């Protein structure tokens, strides 16, 4: 009877160990499933980040091209303005003698005041 009792106790211990191992295995499988979900979420976030990065890079390149074009336009307009000012100055110098004493006189009085 004692032998049977010890055999039953040993069997109970083995069953308890097996149940604990099974429970632990299920816990690990659940943790693994949660880790997989987390990895998938991270991968999706990384993919979205890469898409956004490419979009932003493309936008920066387009903005840089626009800035370069505007700088060229500003340079051209500056040259044209400078040429126009030089032209106006020459025209004024040519017209001043034709206008006679009125322009010189008023210019002189403006300088005197």
Buried (B, 14 or more C-beta within 10 A) or exposed (E): EEEEEEEEEEEEEEEEEEEEEEEEEEEEEEEEEEEEEEEEEEEEEEEEEEEEEEEEEEEEEEEEEEEEEEEEEEEEEEEEEEEEEEEEEEEEEEEEEEEEEEBEEEEEEEEEE
